[in-house]
Amino acid sequence: MQPTAPALPESWVPERTVRLNTGARMPLLGLGTYRLKGDEAVRASLDAALANGYRLVDTAAVYGNEAALGRALKDLLPRHGLAREDVFLTSKLSPRDHGEESAYAACLRTLQDLDCGYLDLYLIHWPGTQGRPQDDAGNPERRLQSWRALERLHDAGKLRAIGVSNYTVQHLQELLANCRVMPAVLQVEFHPELGQTELLEFCTRNDIHLQAYSSLGTGPLVEHAVVRAVAQRHGRMPAQVLLRWVLHQGVSVIPKSASPGRVAENGQLWSWDLSQADVEELRRLDCGKRYCWDPTGVV
């Protein structure tokens, strides 16, 4: 039995959220924390995010910052007039912790490090197992065992929603054929050069929300002539254009930055919009280019 979806926090803007298949709402804009290390860096980025209306924070066991984030949340939430319920908190299972009991214990460690009683969303970070070859025949069974652990913790109310990251259509088909609790979210690399059309269509058909990481690519994408031209037409920064384009696809974003100024800038997405011509011009950049990890070889 799924837990009752909590009421929408007063600090959230309904139009800036998406309804998940659990019935709960999730903010479309969140703060990514990959490569944020140490209490000072985590606190500065989170402080800027909360001040600029971010109401989702994304972390992972492999980022090594869950405890620092837990301390920062405990300190900063009351300073911004917020409670734990005002922030949608996501973390992820490390690829080294696949297997039912390992995954169960790993999630409990994450909850302890974050110093919270529940997570709004918990994802399997990678379809393969750390230290094993990508073509290891045991990968499918190990990730299904991990999913069983997530289902148990979902039943217990520790995880309000569960999902996956870096899964392909094949991985999702396998999961849907064997799961008791549906995945609510798939988090993948997504930007104009990697439009993931087939994956997005599959998720839409199966009521799985797609969330983008690395939606700014790296320097080459932000500096791309087409991106810069669209930004100039709107009087916006290239990063803002890339994030707005992702939102246009019905996909949520979790940009990361250690710069408080950049965090604020990345959050300025709601008072303007791209034209359909802009959207199509950027879509034509799709060339299947990845800036991050490629899961297509994971059995």
C-alpha positions in Angstrom: 0.0 0.0 0.0 1.4 3.4 -1.0 1.6 6.2 1.6 -0.8 9.0 1.2 0.7 11.9 -0.8 1.4 14.8 1.5 -0.2 18.2 0.9 1.8 20.6 -1.3 4.0 22.7 1.0 3.0 26.4 1.0 6.5 27.4 -0.1 6.1 25.5 -3.4 4.6 27.0 -6.6 2.2 24.3 -8.1 3.0 25.3 -11.7 6.7 24.6 -11.0 6.0 21.0 -9.9 5.2 17.7 -11.6 2.8 15.0 -10.3 4.6 11.7 -9.9 2.8 8.3 -10.3 2.8 8.1 -6.5 0.4 11.1 -6.4 3.0 13.3 -4.8 4.4 16.4 -6.5 8.0 17.0 -7.2 9.7 20.4 -8.0 10.8 20.8 -11.6 14.0 22.6 -10.5 16.4 21.2 -8.1 20.0 21.7 -6.8 22.5 19.0 -8.0 25.3 18.4 -5.6 27.7 16.3 -7.6 31.4 17.2 -6.8 30.3 19.5 -3.9 32.7 18.5 -1.2 33.1 19.8 2.4 30.7 21.6 4.7 31.5 25.1 3.5 30.9 24.4 -0.2 27.7 22.4 0.4 26.4 25.0 2.8 27.1 27.9 0.4 25.4 26.2 -2.6 22.4 25.1 -0.5 22.0 28.5 1.0 21.9 30.2 -2.4 19.5 27.5 -3.7 17.0 27.9 -0.9 17.1 31.7 -1.1 16.3 31.5 -4.8 13.3 29.2 -4.6 14.9 25.8 -5.1 12.8 23.2 -3.3 14.5 20.0 -4.4 18.0 18.8 -3.5 19.7 15.9 -5.2 22.6 13.9 -3.7 24.0 10.4 -3.8 26.1 8.0 -1.7 28.9 8.2 -4.2 29.1 12.0 -4.0 30.5 11.6 -0.5 28.5 14.7 0.8 25.4 13.3 2.4 26.5 14.0 5.9 27.6 17.5 5.0 24.2 18.1 3.3 22.4 16.8 6.3 24.2 19.2 8.6 23.6 22.1 6.1 19.8 21.3 5.9 19.5 21.2 9.7 21.1 24.6 10.0 19.7 26.4 6.9 16.1 25.3 6.7 14.9 27.2 9.8 17.0 30.2 8.7 14.9 30.3 5.5 11.6 29.7 7.4 11.4 26.2 6.0 10.8 22.7 7.5 12.0 19.3 6.2 8.7 18.9 4.5 9.4 21.9 2.3 12.3 20.3 0.6 12.1 17.3 -1.8 15.2 15.3 -1.0 16.7 12.7 -3.4 19.6 10.3 -2.9 20.9 7.3 -4.8 22.2 3.8 -4.1 25.9 3.3 -4.9 26.8 0.7 -7.5 28.9 -1.0 -4.9 25.9 -1.8 -2.8 23.8 -3.8 -5.2 21.9 -6.8 -3.7 18.9 -6.8 -1.5 20.5 -6.7 1.9 23.4 -4.5 0.9 21.0 -2.0 -0.7 18.7 -2.1 2.3 21.6 -1.3 4.7 23.0 1.3 2.3 19.7 3.2 2.2 19.5 3.2 6.0 23.1 4.6 6.1 22.0 7.4 3.8 19.0 8.3 6.0 21.4 8.4 9.0 23.9 10.5 7.2 21.3 13.0 6.0 19.7 12.9 9.5 16.2 12.5 8.2 13.4 10.0 8.8 12.5 9.6 5.1 13.5 10.4 1.6 11.2 11.8 -1.0 12.9 9.9 -3.7 15.6 7.2 -3.8 17.2 6.0 -7.0 19.3 3.0 -8.1 22.3 5.1 -9.4 23.6 2.7 -12.1 22.4 -0.6 -13.6 25.7 -2.3 -13.2 27.7 -3.3 -10.2 31.0 -1.6 -9.2 34.0 -3.9 -9.7 32.1 -6.2 -12.2 32.3 -6.0 -16.0 29.5 -4.2 -17.8 28.6 -7.5 -19.6 28.5 -9.5 -16.3 25.5 -11.9 -16.6 24.7 -11.3 -12.9 23.8 -7.6 -13.4 20.1 -8.1 -14.0 19.5 -10.2 -10.9 21.6 -8.0 -8.7 19.7 -4.8 -9.7 16.4 -6.6 -9.2 17.5 -7.6 -5.8 18.3 -4.0 -5.0 14.8 -3.0 -6.2 13.3 -5.5 -3.8 15.1 -3.6 -1.0 13.8 -0.3 -2.2 10.2 -1.7 -2.3 10.5 -2.9 1.3 11.7 0.6 2.4 8.9 2.2 0.4 6.4 -0.1 2.1 7.9 1.0 5.5 7.4 4.7 4.6 11.2 5.4 4.6 11.1 6.1 0.8 8.1 8.1 -0.5 9.0 7.3 -4.1 11.6 5.0 -5.7 13.2 5.1 -9.2 16.3 4.6 -11.2 19.1 6.5 -12.9 21.1 5.7 -16.1 18.7 3.0 -17.1 18.1 2.3 -20.8 14.7 1.2 -22.3 15.9 -2.4 -22.1 16.7 -2.0 -18.4 13.3 -0.3 -17.7 11.4 -3.1 -19.6 13.1 -5.7 -17.4 12.3 -3.7 -14.3 8.6 -3.2 -15.2 8.2 -6.9 -15.9 9.4 -7.8 -12.4 8.6 -4.9 -10.0 5.8 -4.7 -7.4 6.2 -0.9 -7.0 6.5 1.1 -10.1 9.5 3.4 -10.6 8.4 7.0 -10.3 11.5 8.7 -11.8 14.3 8.0 -14.3 17.3 10.3 -14.0 19.6 10.5 -17.1 21.9 12.8 -19.0 19.6 14.9 -21.2 20.4 18.1 -23.2 20.0 19.3 -26.8 22.9 17.2 -28.0 21.4 14.1 -26.3 17.6 14.3 -26.7 16.9 10.7 -25.7 13.7 10.7 -27.8 13.0 6.9 -27.5 13.7 6.9 -23.7 11.5 10.0 -23.1 8.6 8.5 -25.2 8.9 5.2 -23.3 8.8 7.0 -19.9 5.8 9.1 -21.0 3.9 5.9 -22.0 4.6 4.2 -18.7 4.0 7.2 -16.4 7.7 7.5 -15.3 8.9 11.1 -15.0 12.2 11.9 -16.7 14.7 14.0 -14.8 17.8 15.5 -16.4 21.3 15.6 -15.1 24.2 17.3 -16.9 21.7 19.3 -18.8 24.4 22.0 -19.4 26.8 19.4 -20.9 30.2 21.0 -20.4 32.0 24.0 -21.8 31.5 23.1 -25.5 27.7 22.9 -25.2 27.4 26.2 -23.2 29.7 27.8 -25.8 27.9 26.4 -28.8 27.1 29.1 -31.4 23.4 28.1 -31.7 22.9 28.1 -27.9 24.6 31.5 -27.6 22.6 33.0 -30.4 19.3 31.9 -28.8 20.5 33.3 -25.4 21.4 36.6 -27.0 17.9 36.9 -28.6 16.4 36.5 -25.2 18.9 38.5 -23.2 19.7 35.4 -21.2 22.7 33.3 -20.3 23.4 30.1 -22.4 23.0 27.9 -19.3 19.5 29.4 -18.7 18.6 28.6 -22.3 19.7 25.0 -22.0 17.7 24.5 -18.8 14.6 26.1 -20.2 14.9 23.9 -23.3 14.9 20.8 -21.1 11.9 22.0 -19.1 10.1 22.4 -22.5 10.4 18.7 -23.0 8.5 18.0 -19.8 11.7 17.0 -18.1 12.9 18.4 -14.8 16.4 19.7 -14.1 18.9 19.6 -11.3 21.8 21.9 -12.3 24.8 21.9 -10.0 27.2 24.7 -9.1 29.5 25.6 -6.3 29.0 29.3 -7.1 26.2 30.9 -5.2 25.8 33.5 -8.1 25.5 30.7 -10.7 23.0 28.8 -8.5 20.9 32.0 -8.4 21.3 32.5 -12.2 20.3 28.9 -13.0 17.1 29.4 -11.0 15.8 32.3 -13.1 13.8 30.1 -15.5 10.1 31.1 -14.9 9.6 34.7 -16.0 10.5 34.1 -19.7 10.2 31.4 -22.3 11.6 30.0 -25.5 9.7 30.2 -28.7 8.7 27.0 -30.5 11.3 28.0 -33.2 14.0 28.3 -30.5 13.0 24.8 -29.2 13.2 23.3 -32.6 16.5 25.0 -33.5 18.1 23.6 -30.3 16.5 20.1 -30.9 18.4 19.9 -34.2 21.6 19.8 -32.3 20.8 16.3 -31.2 23.7 14.0 -32.3 23.7 11.4 -29.5 26.7 13.1 -27.8 27.3 12.1 -24.2 29.4 14.1 -21.7 29.0 11.5 -18.9 28.7 7.8 -18.5 27.2 5.5 -21.2 25.0 2.8 -19.7 24.1 1.2 -23.1 26.8 -1.5 -22.7 25.5 -2.7 -19.2 23.8 -6.1 -19.5 
